[in-house]
Amino acid sequence: MKKTSLLCLVYLGILFLAGCAAGPNTAAHIVASNGNIAGFWLGLWHGIIAPITFIISLFSNNVNFYEIHNNGGWYNFGFLLAIGGLTGGSSAASR
């Protein structure tokens, strides 16, 4: 019985983690309502203001944490570069 319970718990944990996996962005490369697609510089800016945007997005449905109308890799690179710089990056991890 104990082994079955553990197996069920592991199975539910795997299902929970699989539900968190990122899916494809079907809105990427689609021109936003303002006619622009976010690139590297906008990704960098969104990464810099991410902590503030996250807090505001908890209380407002009109604020998004991440721009879905982006050009893909360059927007992601800028976003992660700024997020990593805010948190100290690998230099903070090495301490």
GIHUTA-V274278 format. One record per pair of residues at least 12 apart in sequence whose ideal C-beta (glycine too) atoms are under 6 Angstrom apart, sorted by sequence separation. I is the first residue (numbers start at 0). J is the second residue. D is the distance in whole Angstrom. If there is no record, write none. Layout:
I:J:D
I:J:D
This chain:
52:64:6
45:66:6
37:66:4
36:68:6
37:69:4
38:70:5
42:74:4
46:78:4
45:78:6
49:82:6
36:70:5
39:73:4
43:77:4
47:81:5
38:73:6
42:77:3
46:81:3
38:74:6
42:78:4
46:82:5
31:68:4
37:74:5
39:77:4
43:81:5
29:68:6
26:67:4
27:71:6
